[in-house]
Amino acid sequence: MASLPENNVMRYCSLAFTIIGIALTATSLFTDHWIDVEIINPKGHDIYLHRGLMQWVCINQKDISDRNCIAKYPLFPGWLKSVFTCMCFGLGTQSLLCICALLSLFIKRGRMYISVVCTALSFTSFLLITIAIGIFSGQAKPVYFETYIYKGLTVFCHLGWSYWLSVGVIIISILCTSLETVQIFLNSNMGYTSSTLPPEATATWKYTM
């Protein structure tokens, strides 16, 4: 079977989406705006609070340079531990996906198998982060997402931008999975040779590989 001319446009797009996904996942995971709380005081200044997936307990707070901070992970409820764990594993699979995507740019033989691995990693990342978002939304909603009056203060809780970044990662994961799936079919040549493809199909193939 004759090899068809190829172009790495789709691979570069997949790699770019993967890098963006890693950046968004890391930002979402390690920032503290998953929950934003706004306390409206009609007689004074409003108060704004926020929290993330990971909380830290800091010792020696009088001297910031000597501050010793430890994670409060052991004190988390079970559902929040699950969310944090899924996000961490999702970030790990995205990192592996990035490595495989880089390898596919330099390895000419066996690219279809690398695309299969990339598709599996991308889909796994999508599942992990989707599970994390689902657990967080389901478990945190009755605790945090409400508006109520307390001693004359209006307390309004809502999802923060860190949460919505992780939702954006889900969309990017879907795009990556779609691109990698298409590359599997393109790399397998779908049973065609350069002699059986019409000129317009060969040109399309050239600029999508």
N, C-alpha and C positions, 0 to 999 in steps of 0.2 A: 504494500500500500504506500503510495507516494505521500510524502509529508507536504502539508499545505503551508503557505506563508503565514506567519503569525505576528501578532502585535500584542503588546502587554498592557493595552489600555485598561482592560477590565481588571487585570491584576493590580495595577496601580490604584484604581478606584477602590478595590477591595481592601488594599493595604491602607489607603487613606482613611476609609471608613473605620477600619479596625483601630488605627491610632487615635482617631477622634473618640471612639467608644471607650478606649482605655483611659483617656484624659477625663472624660465625663464620669466614668465609673469611679475613678480614684477621687475626683473632686466631690462627687456625691457621698462617697463612703466616709471621707475624712473631714467633711464640713458639718457644722452643727445647725443646719436650717431645715431639718426634716419636719419639725413642728415649729410653727411660729405662733406666739401668744401675744395678743394685744390687749392691754388693760386700759380701758378708757375711764379717766377720772374727771367728772364734770367740774370738780372744784380745784383741780390742780393739774400737774403734768401727767401725761399718759406714760405708761410703762410698756416696754417691748421686751419680750423674752423669747428665747429659742433654744432648741436642743437637737442633737444629732443622734446617730446610731451608737457612737462611742462616746462615753463620758469618762472624764479623768478626775482623779482625786489628787490634789497637789498639796505637798507638805512644805513647810518653811516658806509660806507665801509672803512673809515680810521682806525677804531677800529673793527677788525674782531670779537672780543668777544662780542661787543655790537651791532653787525649787526642784523637788523630786516628785515627779508625777507618775502615777500608776493607773492602769485602766480599771474601771469598775465592772469589767465584763463578768466576773463571778457573781455580781449582785443583780445582773440583768434578769428579767423574767424569761421563761423558756422561749416564748415566741420571738422576743427581740434578739435573743442569741441566735435563733434560726435565721432571722433576717440578716444579721451581721455575717453569719457564716456563709450564707448563700451569696451575698455580695462579694465576700472575699474570694470564694471559689470562682465566681463569675469573672472577677478581675484576673485571676490566675489563668483561666481558660482563654481569656482575651489575649493575655501575654503570649501564651503558646501559639495562638492563632497568628499573632503578629510575626513570630519567628518562622512559622511555616509559610506565611505569605511572602516573607523575604526570601526564603529558600527557593520558592517557586519561580522567583525572578532570575535565578542564576542556574537552576537545574533544568536542563532541556528534556532529559529522558525521565519518564515516570511522573510527569506533571499531573496526569489524571489521578494518580494515587495520592499525591499531595493535595489535590483539590478535594478528594474524598475526605481526607483528614481535616482539612480546613472547614469543610461543610459540617462535619461532626462537631468540631470545636465551636464553631459559630452557633450551631443549633443548641449545643449544651449551655453556652453562655446565655443564650436567649431564654432557655428554660429556667436556669438558676435565678436570673434577675427577675423574670416574670413571677416566679414563686416568691421571691423576696418581697416584691411589690404587693402581691396578692395577700401575703401574710400580714404585712405591715398595715395595709388598708383595712383588712378585716378585723384585726385585733386592736389597732390603735383608735379606730373610729369611735367606739363607744366611750373611750377614755378621754380623748383629746378634742375631737372635732365637734365642738358644740359652743353655743353662745349662751351665757347665763349672767344673772345679776348677783353680785355678792357684796353686801354692805355698801350698796350704792354705786359699786364699780361694775362696769360692763366688761366682761371677759369674753374675748373672741379668739377661738383657736382655729387654725387652718393649716393646710399643708404648705411647707416651705419650698424654696427653690431647689434645695438639695434633692428632695423627693422627685420633683419634676425633671431634674437632670437624669435620674435613673429611668424615668419613663422614656426620655429621649434615647437612652441607650438601647431600650427594647426595640425602638424603631430602627436604629442603626444596625442592630443585630439581625433584624429581618432582612434588611438590604444586603448585608454581608452574606447571609445564608443564601439569598436568591442569586447573588453574583457567583458564589462558589458552585452552586448547583448548575448554573448555566455553563460554567467552565468545565464541569465534568463531562457534559454532553459534547461540548466543543472539542475537548481534548481527546475524546473517544472517536472523533470524526464521524460518528453516527453511521458508520458503514459505507461512507462515500470515499471516493478517491478524487484526485484533481482532474482526472479524465472524465468522470461522470458528472461533475458539477458544472452547471452553466457559468458563463463568465461573470454574470452579475452576482451569483451565489459565491463564487470564489472571491470576488472583491469584498463582499460583506463579511465573509469568513476572515479575510486578512485583517480587517480593522476591528474585529471583535475578539480575537484570540489574545 
